[in-house]
Amino acid sequence: MTGRPSRRQLFGYAGAAAAGAAVTGGVVSLTEGAPSHSLEGDTGGREISPYGVHQPAVAAASPKHAELVALNLLDGVDKAALGRLMRLWTSDIVALTSGRPAPGDTAPELALGNVSLTVTAGFGPRVFALPGLTARRPRGLDELPVMSHDRLQTAWSGGDLVLLIGAEDPVSVVHTVRRMVADAAPFARPVWRQTGFWNGTGSDGKPVTGRNLFGQVDGSGNPAPGTPEFEQTVWSAEPDWFAGGTTLVVRRIKLDLDTWDELTRSEQERAVGRKLSTGAPLTGTAEHDELDLERRDADGRLVIAENAHARLSHHSSNDGRRIFRKGLNYVHDTGGSRESGLIFLSYQADIAGQFLPLLARLDAADALNEWTTTIGSAVFALPPGFQPTGWLGQELLG
């Protein structure tokens, strides 16, 4: 033993200026609407820069492998200490996304380049109860009310901080989570972890929307990244520190695959309002065809039923409200049985103004409620991105 302090101790208890110098020196579909033919960028086997106006993973395609970790702040952690953690995490993000070991990495050989590694971080509502932050809470950032079909479990709900880590390589995800959770130890402890997977690549190697475990093409109606519609839907403009940030809703949705499989394909498609084969609306022929919500069949019935998921979530049924949604499939073994579901991720500028009215409408009448149960719920503010001379959350905590 040399008596030298560990890296975590240095960042946990050193002054903010010293920590900052170390960083800068070392550095189930819930929306239907406009078609999204591809997400921003191809996340297959490359290096994704951690820098930018926005955190880069938000507009990117869902990763092949991902893990979400929620943490609660330890007693006594204040604004200044949270700033030290964000500087530390920034140094980890910069190193690991470029394929270099994080400073003090205990397994440096596991740091790999060109695996499309991304790290997204955010703050839960309780962070904005800290002294000095109470007046800087983003509008609408409140825990969601419990819906009538929710059966929420504390094991998957809440959290003061969140990390969403994704990559093409599962080992890189595990290693990055391990490093960042270890470096957070003087400040926060994990309260839940969720792992998921997604296939956004077709058999021809080209990007596709991807499917959930019901077999549905999931996410067809997203606004397309880079368009004015996407910008208005996702990025916040206020308060000032939050410009370029967004809010994230995480909903863990258990799928009843056994009873779903008892339905005929036509019954499944009627519940969704889309064809299982292609994801096309029942009134169209291709995935990105616009829904015809007025069309009726020969018997006078609406082709897309009144309670079909696609109808109820369509922006025209929700006063023009939109969200940008992604999904991660999950399988979880629970004492000899297997639970399958979807980790639903929704990004929007304002949770209360965009997501909550949509959620309430679906809770009241969605046909899919018979086969889905939400068992986890959490909300977070994702700060804007950072530049090479800055750090994550600097606008709030600096």
N, C-alpha and C positions, 0 to 999 in steps of 0.2 A: 504494500500500500504506500503510495506516495503522498497521500494527504491532499492531492489536488482535487478541486471540486469537479463533479461530473458535468457534462454538457447540460443536462436538465437543471441542475442546481444553478449553473451560470445564468441560464435564461430565466429560470424561475425567480431568482432573487437579485439578479443584477439590475442596475438602473436601466430605464428605457433607452437612453441614448446609447449605452454600450450594446444592448441587444440589437438596436437598429443598425449600428455599425457592422455587427456581425453578419446581418442579413445582406445589406447592400454591398458589402465588400466581398462576400462569398458567393454571391449569387450566380282495368276494364275500361275501355274507351269512355271518357266522360265528355267528349266534345265531337260535334259534327259541324262542318262548315266548309270553308274554302279549301280546295285540294292542296295537299302538300306532296309534291312529286318526289322530293328528296329533302333530307335534312342537310344542314350546312356542313359540308366537308365529308370526306370518307374516312371513317375512323379505323380502317384496316391497316395495321402494321406500319405505323409511322410515328414521328415525334410531333406532338401537339404543343405548341408554345404555351407556357403558363401566363404570358403577358397579354394585356389588352384592356379595352374599355370595359368589357364584361368578363365574367368568369367563363372560360371557353367551352366548358362542357354543356352549358345550358342549351345552346343552339345546335350542338352536335348530335349525331345519331346515338341511340341508346347503346351502351357498350355491350360487348359479348359477355363479359363477366363483371360483376359489380358487388360492392358491399357498402351499406349505409351503417354508420355508427352515430348514435346520439349520446351525448355526454351531459352531465350536470356539473355546474361549477361547485368547487369546494367552498366551505365556509371561509369567509375572509377574502375571497378573490374579488378585487374591485376593478374599476376601469383601467387603472394603470397595469395591474397584473394581467388582465385580459389582453391588453396591448402587447405585453411581452410574449404571451402565448401566440398571438397572431404573427409576430415577427419570427418566432421560432418555426411555426408552421409554414410560413412563407419560404424560409430557407429550405425546409424539407421539400416543399412542392417544386421549387426551382431546380433542386438537385435531382430528385427522383424522376421528374417528367423528362429530364434530359438524359436519363440513363446513368447518372452518377450517384454513388452512395450519398445518403444524407450525412452531414457532419456527425461524427460519433457513431456511425452505423455499425451495429454488431454483426451484420451479415452482408458485407458490401458486395459479395458475389451475386446477390439476388437482385441488385439494381441493374435492370436491363433497359437498353434503348430500343426505340422503334416498336413499341408495343401499344401505342396510342393511349398511354396512361394519362388520365385526367384526375384532378382532385378539386372538388367543389366544397366550400365551407360556408356555414351560415349560423345565424343567431336566433335562438328561440325567444318567445315573448318575455321570459323572466329576466333576460339580459337587460332589458330596457327599464327594469325596476332598480338597477344599480344607480347609486348617486352619480350625477353628472350625465346620465343617459335618459332620464325619464321624459325629457322634452323632445327626444330624437327618435321616438318610436315611429316606424312607418305606419301609415294609415291602414287600418283594417287588420293589423297583425295581432290577432287574438286566437286563442284555442277555439277550435270549431265546436259548436254545440253538438251534443249527442243526438244523432238521428234515430228515428224509430226502429230502423232495421240494423242499427249498429249493436255490436256486442263487444265493446272495447275491452282490451286487456292491457293492464299497466305494463306488461312485458314488451309491448310494441308501441307505446304511446308517450308523447311529451318529449322533453329534452331542452336543455339550454343552448347546446351547440350541436351542429350536425356536420359530418363528413360524408360525402358521396364520392367514392373512389371507383373508377372503372378502367378497364384495359382489355386488350385482346388476350392477354395471358393471365390466368388465374393466380399464378405464383406472385406476379407483380402486384396484384391487388392485395393479396394476403400480406406481403412484405410491407407495402406502403401503409396499410392499416396498422400493422404492428409497430412501425416506427413512429407514426404520428400519435397513436394512443400512448405509447411509452413516453414521448416527449411532452404530452399533455398531463402526465401524472401529477406534477406539483400544482396543477390548476383545476383539473376536472377528472371525473371518473365516468367510464361508460355505463349507460343504463339500458341500452338495447343495441343489438346488432342484427341486421337483416342482409342476407346474401341473395342475389338473384342473377338471372341470365337472360339473354335475348339474342335472337337470330335475326339480324337485319340484312342478311345476304341471301340471294336466291341461288338456285342450283346452277345458274349461269355465271355466278360470281358478281352480279350487279346488285346494288342496294335495293332492298324492298322494305315495305312497311313493317313486316314481322307479324307474328301471331301469338296470341295468348294460349293458355292451355285448354280453353274451350274449342280451339281451332279457328277462332275468328281472326281475320286481318284487323289489327288493332291500332288505331291512330290515323285512319285515312283522312279525317277532316281537319287536321292540324293546319294552322296558318304556316306558310312557307317562310323559313328563316331568310332574312335579307329583304323581305317585302315590307312596305309600310304597315300592312296589317299585322305582321309579326311584331314589329317595333312597338306599335300601339298596344298590342295585347300583353307583351311580356315585360318590357323595360319600364321601370318606375322613373319618375322625374322629381319626386319630392318624398321626404325632405331633401335639402340640398346634398347632404352627405350620401344619400341613397341613389342619386342620379346614376343610371347605368346598372343598378341592381334590380333584383326581382324577388318575388316571394315564392316559396316552395311549400306545397301541401304533400305530405306523405300519407297514403292510406294503404294499409295492409288488408287485402280483400281475399278471404277464403272462398274458393270455388268448390261447389258440390259437384264434382265430376261424375259421380255414380248416378245421381238422378238426372243430370244433364244428358248422360249417354242413353237414358231410357227414352228420350224424345226422338221423333223422326227428324230428318234433316229439315223438312219444311217447317216443323214446329220450332226448331232452333233458329232458322232464318227469320221466321215471323217475329220471334221475341227480339231479335236484334234489329231487323229491318234491312239486313244486308245478306248477300249470298255468301255462303261459306267457301265456295270454290275460288272466287276471285276477290271478294270484298266489295263487289259492286252493289250499289243500292238495289233493292228489289224492283225499282222503277228504271234501272239502267242496265248497261252491259259491261262497263269498265269501272274499276275501283274508284276513280276520281270523278265519275259522273256526278252531277248535282242531283240531290234528292228531289223528286216530284211529290210533294206532300199532299197534293190534291187528287192524284190519280186513284181511280177506283177500278175494281175488277168487274167481270160480267155480272156478278151478283150484287154489285153496288157497294161492296166493302172497300174500305181504304186499302190499297196495296201495302202501304207502310202503316201498320196498325197504330191506333191512338196511343197505346202504351209501349210501342216499340222503342227500344233504346235510342236508335238513330233519330227518331222524330223528337223525342223529349230532350235530347242533348243538342239538337241543331240550333244554331245561333238565331234562326228566324223564330224559334219557339221560346227564345229567352231574351227578347228585347235587344238582340244584336250582341249579347255577351259572348265572349270567346275566352278560351284558355289554350295553353300549349301543353299537351299531355304526352307523357312517355310511360312505358311500362317495363317491368322486369318480372319475369316468371320466377316462381320459387317452389321448392319442394322441401318440406320440413318433416322429419320423423319425430313423432311424439309418442314415446313409450310403446312401441310395437305397431303403431298405426302411422299412416302417412297423410299429411295435409298438403294440399296443393293450392296455389293461388297466384295472385298478381300483386306486386308492389306498385301501386299507382302513384305516379309523380306528376303533379300539376304545377305549371309555372304561369304566373300572372302578375300584373302590376299591383293589383289590389285584391286580396283574398275576399274581403267583405263585399266588395262591389261586383266582382266577377265570379268567383268560385262558389261562394255560399248560396246565392240564389239558384244556381244550376244544380248544386247538390240537393237542396231542399226539393226542387221539382222532381228530380230522379227518385229521391227517397219516397215521395208520395205516390208514384205511379209506375215506375220502371218495371217492365216485365221481367227483367233480369234479377230483380230482388228475390225471386223465388229460389235462385241458385247461387246467390252471392251473399256473403256476410262480411262486413267490415269489422276487423278485430284489432286494428291499430290506427292511430291518427296522430299527426304532429304537424306543426307549422313552423316555418323559419323564414327569416329575412336573409337573402343572399346578397352580400355587399357587392359593389362593382369590382371589376378586375383591378389589377395593379400593373405598374410599369417597372422596368429594371431598377429604377432608383427608389421604388416605393415598396409597400407591403400591404397585405390583405387587411382590409378594415381600417386603413390609415385615416380615411375621411371621418370615420366615427370616433376612433380611439386615439388618434394622434394629437 
